[in-house]
Amino acid sequence: MSVHFNPGKPIIQNGSWADGITEPPFQISGKVPWAPDAWYLDTRPSFTMDPFFHAGVYYVQEASGMFLAFALKQITDLSKKLMVLDLCAAPGGKSTMIQSLISPESLLVSNEVIKTRVPVLHQNMTKWGRANGIVSNNDPAFFKQLPGFFDLVIVDAPCSGSGLFRKDPEVVKTWSPESVNLCSRRQTRILADIWAAIKEDGFLIYCTCSYSKDENEDVLDKLFQQYACKSIPLLPDPDWHIVESIADQSGAYGYRFYPDQVRGEGFFLSVIQKKEPVISDLKNNKYQRGGKIRQNPERIDKRAEKQLNRWIQEGSFHYYPVGEGIHALPPGLVDDFKLLKNVLYLKKAGIRVGKPGETEWIPDHELALAGILSDKSARIDLGKPDTLSFLRGESFETGTGEKGWQLVCFGGQGLGWVKLVDKRMNNYYPKSWRIRL
């Protein structure tokens, strides 16, 4: 069991809990060596009953999969503006880690092809609270319309799941040689579909939770047969006991995790660099990537702007209207957003901050979790019992005589909204997110 913490919502540093955290939600038992802000847990606590979990303070993720962080740091300068695609992103573990590593000026597109898995991805990316992310629901083939757009593409491919045999014995019952062959063909198709979207000298990170050579090294061999590629060695610390493999035909490097040698489950990862030019017409698009933003594109009205300025910290956000709502985006990503919304089916973009009502601003739940509210915003800091009542959608004693919108916080972290009207409280925590226990 392991977690990685959200550096934008710091409650732990170097293995010690921040001042004021009198009841830590769990005990950490060692650092995950290949990932920042990541720690092992000896026992699994009840995450559902921990308000910090609902605030997006940390994400529960299998440690082997966190090797992605090591790969990213090895192959690129994460301080630069990057366009990143997490193609098979649900439930969001790799996307939250990527968003913690890239710069605020970079863009992360977290895509999930299976529609029923999109809500949990949307929820986890909302909890993480960053403005430089997009959630989309598209087949990999859609990304052919974005030639050379992405500097990095991560494909955590659907697989037969043999690397999870120890963790989930039920997977053994569904595994078969036929499923391995089916997955291998699907993985090959996915890589073919996404290849055009990678820029020249950009990177593909391919990973699975399978032990099967057919789904790992053999898939890389097929990629090298079709395209001009370069395999990138990663050189992990020998003390980590990660096993390097070499594909038979291409000589591509892969990195294998075995549960008897690492503190984690079965996993495979390889980094491939694209070494062929991109035939792209994106440069002729009226929204040029990296180009100058037009003055006042899709402006919000003055009344909404005035209300926003009272709620949001002064900073580098562009407000973009989508339907009745208004979204906050980093200014340097507005043109990229415009391009993507004309190509992809988007489910989330930036931070949906709310909508203007007739007499007041109506804040969105995403705003509560984003950490961009003005210090003047009214807040209620609760103890754990009252916080759990809030997360169940119930009323609780506020201890304040103020009326209007109040941000509910636990341990300094925003969780959602209540509105106090006379003697009544309206709890706006989303019904689909509420604790049922």
C-alpha positions as CSV (number, residue, x, y, z in Angstrom):
1,M,0.0,0.0,0.0
2,S,1.4,3.4,-0.9
3,V,0.3,7.0,-1.5
4,H,1.7,10.1,-3.2
5,F,0.9,13.5,-1.7
6,N,-0.3,16.6,-3.5
7,P,2.5,19.2,-3.3
8,G,-0.1,21.9,-3.8
9,K,-1.9,20.9,-0.6
10,P,1.1,20.3,1.8
11,I,0.4,18.6,5.1
12,I,3.6,16.5,5.2
13,Q,7.2,17.2,4.6
14,N,10.1,14.8,4.8
15,G,7.9,12.2,6.5
16,S,6.6,14.5,9.2
17,W,3.1,15.8,9.5
18,A,2.5,19.6,9.4
19,D,1.8,21.6,12.6
20,G,-1.8,21.3,13.5
21,I,-2.3,17.8,12.2
22,T,-3.0,16.2,15.6
23,E,-4.6,13.1,14.3
24,P,-2.7,11.8,11.2
25,P,-4.9,9.8,8.9
26,F,-2.3,7.0,8.7
27,Q,1.3,6.0,9.6
28,I,3.8,6.1,6.8
29,S,6.5,3.4,6.8
30,G,9.1,4.4,4.3
31,K,9.8,6.5,1.2
32,V,9.0,5.2,-2.3
33,P,12.5,5.6,-3.7
34,W,11.7,6.4,-7.3
35,A,9.0,9.0,-6.8
36,P,8.8,12.4,-5.0
37,D,6.2,12.9,-2.2
38,A,5.4,9.2,-2.2
39,W,5.3,6.9,0.9
40,Y,4.6,3.3,1.8
41,L,1.9,2.4,4.3
42,D,2.1,-0.8,6.4
43,T,-1.6,-1.1,6.8
44,R,-4.6,0.1,4.8
45,P,-6.7,2.7,6.8
46,S,-10.3,3.6,6.0
47,F,-9.6,6.3,3.4
48,T,-13.3,6.9,3.0
49,M,-13.5,8.2,6.5
50,D,-10.5,10.5,6.1
51,P,-11.4,14.1,5.1
52,F,-7.9,14.7,3.7
53,F,-8.6,12.0,1.1
54,H,-11.7,13.8,-0.1
55,A,-9.8,17.1,-0.1
56,G,-7.3,15.7,-2.6
57,V,-4.3,15.9,-0.2
58,Y,-3.0,12.5,-1.4
59,Y,-3.8,9.8,-3.9
60,V,-3.7,6.1,-3.1
61,Q,-1.5,4.5,-5.9
62,E,0.4,1.3,-6.3
63,A,4.1,2.0,-5.8
64,S,5.4,0.3,-9.0
65,G,3.3,2.6,-11.2
66,M,5.0,5.6,-9.6
67,F,8.1,4.7,-11.5
68,L,6.6,7.0,-14.1
69,A,7.8,9.9,-12.1
70,F,11.4,8.7,-12.3
71,A,11.0,8.2,-16.1
72,L,9.7,11.7,-16.6
73,K,12.5,13.3,-14.7
74,Q,15.1,11.4,-16.7
75,I,13.9,12.3,-20.2
76,T,12.8,15.9,-20.1
77,D,13.0,19.3,-18.4
78,L,9.8,19.5,-16.4
79,S,10.3,23.2,-15.8
80,K,9.5,24.0,-19.4
81,K,6.1,24.3,-21.0
82,L,5.0,20.8,-22.1
83,M,2.0,19.3,-23.8
84,V,1.3,16.0,-22.1
85,L,-1.3,13.3,-22.9
86,D,-2.3,10.6,-20.4
87,L,-4.2,8.5,-22.9
88,C,-5.7,5.8,-20.7
89,A,-6.0,7.9,-17.6
90,A,-8.8,6.5,-15.3
91,P,-9.0,6.4,-12.4
92,G,-6.3,9.1,-12.3
93,G,-3.2,8.0,-10.3
94,K,-0.7,8.7,-13.1
95,S,-2.4,11.9,-14.1
96,T,-2.3,13.4,-10.6
97,M,1.4,12.5,-10.4
98,I,2.1,14.0,-13.8
99,Q,0.2,17.2,-12.8
100,S,2.3,17.5,-9.6
101,L,5.5,17.3,-11.7
102,I,4.9,19.5,-14.7
103,S,5.0,23.3,-14.6
104,P,1.8,25.4,-14.2
105,E,2.3,26.6,-17.8
106,S,2.2,23.1,-19.1
107,L,-1.0,21.3,-20.2
108,L,-2.1,17.8,-19.2
109,V,-4.9,16.1,-21.2
110,S,-6.2,13.2,-19.2
111,N,-8.2,11.0,-21.5
112,E,-10.4,7.9,-20.9
113,V,-12.0,6.0,-23.7
114,I,-14.5,4.1,-21.5
115,K,-17.4,6.5,-20.7
116,T,-18.3,4.8,-17.4
117,R,-14.8,5.4,-16.1
118,V,-14.7,9.1,-16.9
119,P,-16.6,10.3,-13.7
120,V,-14.0,8.9,-11.3
121,L,-11.3,10.4,-13.4
122,H,-13.1,13.8,-13.4
123,Q,-13.5,13.5,-9.6
124,N,-9.9,12.8,-8.9
125,M,-8.6,15.5,-11.2
126,T,-11.0,18.0,-9.5
127,K,-9.7,17.0,-6.1
128,W,-6.1,17.6,-7.2
129,G,-7.1,21.2,-7.8
130,R,-5.0,22.3,-10.8
131,A,-6.0,24.8,-13.5
132,N,-3.7,23.3,-16.3
133,G,-5.6,20.1,-16.9
134,I,-8.3,18.8,-19.3
135,V,-10.3,15.6,-19.0
136,S,-11.5,14.1,-22.3
137,N,-13.5,11.0,-23.4
138,N,-12.2,10.0,-26.8
139,D,-11.0,6.9,-28.7
140,P,-7.2,7.0,-29.4
141,A,-7.9,7.4,-33.1
142,F,-9.3,10.9,-32.5
143,F,-5.9,12.2,-31.6
144,K,-4.7,11.7,-35.2
145,Q,-6.3,15.1,-35.7
146,L,-3.6,16.6,-33.5
147,P,-0.3,15.8,-35.4
148,G,2.8,16.7,-33.5
149,F,0.8,18.3,-30.7
150,F,2.2,16.5,-27.7
151,D,5.7,16.5,-26.2
152,L,4.9,13.5,-24.0
153,V,2.3,10.7,-24.4
154,I,1.7,8.2,-21.6
155,V,0.0,5.0,-22.6
156,D,-0.8,2.8,-19.6
157,A,-2.4,0.2,-21.9
158,P,-5.3,-2.1,-21.1
159,C,-3.7,-5.5,-20.5
160,S,-4.4,-9.0,-19.2
161,G,-3.5,-7.9,-15.7
162,S,-1.1,-10.7,-14.7
163,G,1.0,-8.3,-12.7
164,L,-1.9,-8.0,-10.3
165,F,-2.2,-11.7,-9.4
166,R,-0.8,-11.2,-5.9
167,K,-2.9,-8.2,-5.2
168,D,-6.2,-9.4,-6.7
169,P,-6.6,-13.2,-7.0
170,E,-9.8,-12.6,-9.0
171,V,-7.7,-11.5,-11.9
172,V,-6.3,-15.1,-12.1
173,K,-9.8,-16.4,-12.9
174,T,-10.2,-14.0,-15.9
175,W,-6.7,-14.5,-17.3
176,S,-6.1,-16.7,-20.4
177,P,-3.7,-17.0,-23.3
178,E,-6.6,-15.7,-25.5
179,S,-6.9,-12.5,-23.4
180,V,-3.1,-11.9,-23.7
181,N,-3.4,-12.2,-27.5
182,L,-6.4,-9.9,-27.6
183,C,-4.7,-7.3,-25.4
184,S,-1.5,-7.5,-27.5
185,R,-3.4,-6.7,-30.7
186,R,-5.3,-3.9,-28.9
187,Q,-2.1,-2.4,-27.5
188,T,-0.5,-2.4,-31.0
189,R,-3.6,-0.6,-32.4
190,I,-3.6,2.0,-29.7
191,L,0.1,2.9,-30.3
192,A,-0.5,3.1,-34.0
193,D,-3.5,5.5,-33.4
194,I,-1.6,7.8,-31.1
195,W,1.8,7.9,-32.9
196,A,0.9,10.9,-35.2
197,A,0.1,13.1,-32.2
198,I,3.6,12.9,-30.8
199,K,6.0,15.6,-31.9
200,E,9.3,14.8,-33.5
201,D,11.8,14.0,-30.7
202,G,8.9,13.7,-28.4
203,F,8.4,10.7,-26.1
204,L,6.1,7.8,-25.7
205,I,6.0,6.1,-22.3
206,Y,4.4,2.7,-22.6
207,C,3.5,0.7,-19.6
208,T,1.3,-2.3,-18.5
209,C,0.6,-4.3,-15.4
210,S,1.3,-7.5,-17.3
211,Y,4.2,-10.0,-17.2
212,S,3.6,-11.3,-20.7
213,K,6.3,-10.6,-23.2
214,D,3.5,-10.5,-25.9
215,E,2.1,-7.4,-24.3
216,N,5.4,-5.7,-23.6
217,E,8.6,-6.3,-25.5
218,D,6.8,-7.8,-28.5
219,V,4.6,-4.8,-28.8
220,L,7.7,-2.6,-28.8
221,D,9.2,-4.7,-31.6
222,K,6.1,-4.1,-33.7
223,L,6.3,-0.4,-33.0
224,F,10.0,-0.3,-34.2
225,Q,9.1,-2.2,-37.3
226,Q,6.6,0.5,-38.4
227,Y,8.2,3.7,-37.2
228,A,11.5,5.5,-36.7
229,C,12.1,5.1,-32.9
230,K,14.8,5.3,-30.3
231,S,14.7,3.4,-27.1
232,I,15.7,5.4,-24.0
233,P,17.6,3.7,-21.1
234,L,16.6,4.9,-17.7
235,L,19.3,3.5,-15.4
236,P,17.4,3.0,-12.1
237,D,19.4,2.4,-8.9
238,P,20.5,-1.2,-8.7
239,D,19.3,-1.3,-5.1
240,W,15.8,-0.9,-6.3
241,H,15.9,-4.4,-7.8
242,I,14.1,-3.3,-11.0
243,V,14.8,-5.8,-13.8
244,E,15.9,-4.4,-17.2
245,S,14.8,-6.3,-20.2
246,I,15.7,-6.1,-23.9
247,A,13.2,-6.6,-26.8
248,D,14.3,-9.4,-29.1
249,Q,14.3,-7.6,-32.4
250,S,14.4,-3.9,-31.7
251,G,16.7,-4.0,-28.6
252,A,14.2,-1.6,-26.9
253,Y,14.8,-1.3,-23.1
254,G,12.0,-2.2,-20.7
255,Y,11.8,-2.1,-16.9
256,R,10.1,-4.9,-15.1
257,F,8.8,-4.9,-11.5
258,Y,8.4,-8.3,-9.7
259,P,6.6,-8.4,-6.3
260,D,9.3,-10.8,-4.9
261,Q,12.0,-8.1,-5.6
262,V,10.3,-4.8,-5.1
263,R,7.8,-3.4,-2.6
264,G,5.0,-3.2,-5.2
265,E,3.0,-5.2,-7.8
266,G,3.9,-6.4,-11.3
267,F,4.6,-3.6,-13.8
268,F,6.4,-2.9,-17.0
269,L,7.5,0.5,-18.4
270,S,9.5,1.6,-21.5
271,V,10.4,5.0,-23.0
272,I,10.5,5.5,-26.7
273,Q,11.5,8.7,-28.5
274,K,10.0,9.5,-31.9
275,K,12.6,10.1,-34.5
276,E,10.7,11.1,-37.6
277,P,9.2,14.4,-38.8
278,V,5.6,15.3,-38.3
279,I,3.5,16.3,-41.2
280,S,1.3,18.8,-39.5
281,D,-1.2,21.4,-40.6
282,L,-1.6,22.7,-37.0
283,K,0.6,25.7,-37.8
284,N,-2.0,26.9,-40.2
285,N,-4.8,26.6,-37.6
286,K,-6.2,30.0,-36.7
287,Y,-5.4,29.2,-33.0
288,Q,-1.6,28.8,-33.3
289,R,-0.1,26.8,-30.5
290,G,2.1,29.2,-28.4
291,G,0.9,32.1,-30.5
292,K,-0.4,35.5,-29.1
293,I,-3.8,35.3,-27.4
294,R,-6.4,37.4,-29.1
295,Q,-7.7,40.3,-27.1
296,N,-10.8,39.5,-25.1
297,P,-11.7,36.1,-26.6
298,E,-15.2,35.1,-25.6
299,R,-15.3,37.7,-22.8
300,I,-17.4,37.3,-19.7
301,D,-19.7,40.1,-18.9
302,K,-18.6,42.9,-16.5
303,R,-21.0,41.9,-13.8
304,A,-19.5,38.3,-13.7
305,E,-16.0,39.7,-13.8
306,K,-16.7,42.0,-10.9
307,Q,-18.0,39.1,-8.8
308,L,-15.1,36.9,-9.8
309,N,-12.6,39.6,-8.7
310,R,-14.1,39.5,-5.2
311,W,-13.8,35.7,-4.9
312,I,-10.6,34.7,-6.7
313,Q,-7.0,35.5,-5.9
314,E,-5.4,38.0,-8.2
315,G,-3.2,36.0,-10.5
316,S,-2.6,34.7,-14.0
317,F,-6.0,33.3,-14.9
318,H,-8.1,33.8,-18.0
319,Y,-11.8,33.4,-17.5
320,Y,-13.5,31.5,-20.2
321,P,-17.3,31.0,-20.5
322,V,-18.7,27.5,-21.2
323,G,-22.5,27.4,-21.2
324,E,-23.7,29.1,-18.0
325,G,-20.4,28.4,-16.2
326,I,-17.1,30.2,-16.2
327,H,-13.8,28.3,-16.2
328,A,-10.4,29.6,-15.1
329,L,-7.5,28.7,-17.4
330,P,-3.8,29.7,-17.4
331,P,-3.6,32.5,-20.1
332,G,-0.9,30.7,-22.0
333,L,-3.2,27.7,-22.6
334,V,-6.3,29.4,-23.9
335,D,-5.5,28.9,-27.6
336,D,-4.6,25.3,-26.9
337,F,-7.9,24.8,-25.2
338,K,-9.7,26.4,-28.1
339,L,-8.0,24.0,-30.5
340,L,-8.7,20.9,-28.4
341,K,-12.4,21.7,-27.8
342,N,-12.9,21.7,-31.6
343,V,-11.3,18.2,-31.9
344,L,-12.0,16.3,-28.7
345,Y,-15.0,15.6,-26.5
346,L,-14.0,17.4,-23.3
347,K,-15.5,16.7,-19.9
348,K,-13.5,19.2,-17.8
349,A,-11.2,22.1,-18.6
350,G,-9.2,24.1,-16.1
351,I,-11.3,25.0,-13.0
352,R,-15.0,25.6,-13.3
353,V,-15.2,28.4,-10.8
354,G,-19.0,29.0,-10.9
355,K,-21.6,31.1,-12.5
356,P,-23.1,34.6,-11.9
357,G,-26.5,34.7,-10.4
358,E,-28.9,37.6,-10.5
359,T,-27.7,39.0,-7.2
360,E,-24.6,37.0,-6.2
361,W,-21.9,34.7,-7.4
362,I,-22.7,31.0,-7.3
363,P,-19.5,29.1,-6.6
364,D,-18.7,25.7,-8.2
365,H,-17.5,22.7,-6.3
366,E,-14.3,22.7,-8.3
367,L,-13.5,26.1,-6.9
368,A,-13.7,24.8,-3.4
369,L,-10.9,22.3,-4.1
370,A,-8.6,24.5,-6.2
371,G,-7.0,26.7,-3.5
372,I,-7.3,29.9,-5.6
373,L,-9.9,31.6,-3.4
374,S,-9.3,35.1,-2.0
375,D,-8.4,35.3,1.7
376,K,-11.5,37.4,2.1
377,S,-13.7,34.4,1.3
378,A,-15.8,33.2,4.3
379,R,-14.6,29.8,5.7
380,I,-15.7,27.3,8.3
381,D,-13.0,25.1,9.8
382,L,-14.5,21.9,11.2
383,G,-13.4,19.1,13.4
384,K,-13.6,15.5,12.0
385,P,-17.1,14.6,13.3
386,D,-18.7,17.7,11.7
387,T,-16.6,17.3,8.6
388,L,-17.9,13.7,8.1
389,S,-21.4,15.0,8.6
390,F,-20.8,17.5,5.8
391,L,-19.3,14.8,3.5
392,R,-22.5,12.8,4.1
393,G,-24.6,15.7,2.9
394,E,-25.9,16.4,6.4
395,S,-26.3,19.6,8.4
396,F,-24.0,20.5,11.4
397,E,-23.4,23.2,13.9
398,T,-21.3,26.0,12.3
399,G,-20.7,28.2,15.3
400,T,-21.0,31.3,13.1
401,G,-23.8,33.8,12.8
402,E,-22.8,34.8,9.3
403,K,-25.0,34.2,6.3
404,G,-24.2,33.4,2.7
405,W,-21.7,31.1,1.1
406,Q,-19.1,29.4,3.3
407,L,-16.2,27.3,2.3
408,V,-16.0,24.1,4.5
409,C,-12.5,23.3,5.5
410,F,-10.7,20.5,7.4
411,G,-7.1,21.0,8.5
412,G,-6.9,24.1,6.3
413,Q,-8.0,22.2,3.2
414,G,-11.1,23.2,1.3
415,L,-13.8,20.5,0.8
416,G,-17.0,22.2,-0.5
417,W,-19.7,24.7,0.1
418,V,-22.6,25.4,2.4
419,K,-25.0,28.3,2.2
420,L,-26.4,29.7,5.4
421,V,-29.8,31.3,5.1
422,D,-31.6,32.5,8.2
423,K,-31.8,29.4,10.4
424,R,-31.3,26.9,7.6
425,M,-28.2,25.4,6.1
426,N,-28.0,24.2,2.5
427,N,-25.2,21.6,2.0
428,Y,-23.9,21.8,-1.6
429,Y,-21.5,18.8,-1.4
430,P,-22.2,16.9,-4.6
431,K,-24.7,14.1,-4.1
432,S,-22.7,11.6,-6.2
433,W,-19.6,12.2,-4.0
434,R,-21.2,11.8,-0.6
435,I,-20.1,9.2,1.9
436,R,-22.6,6.4,2.3
437,L,-21.1,4.7,5.3
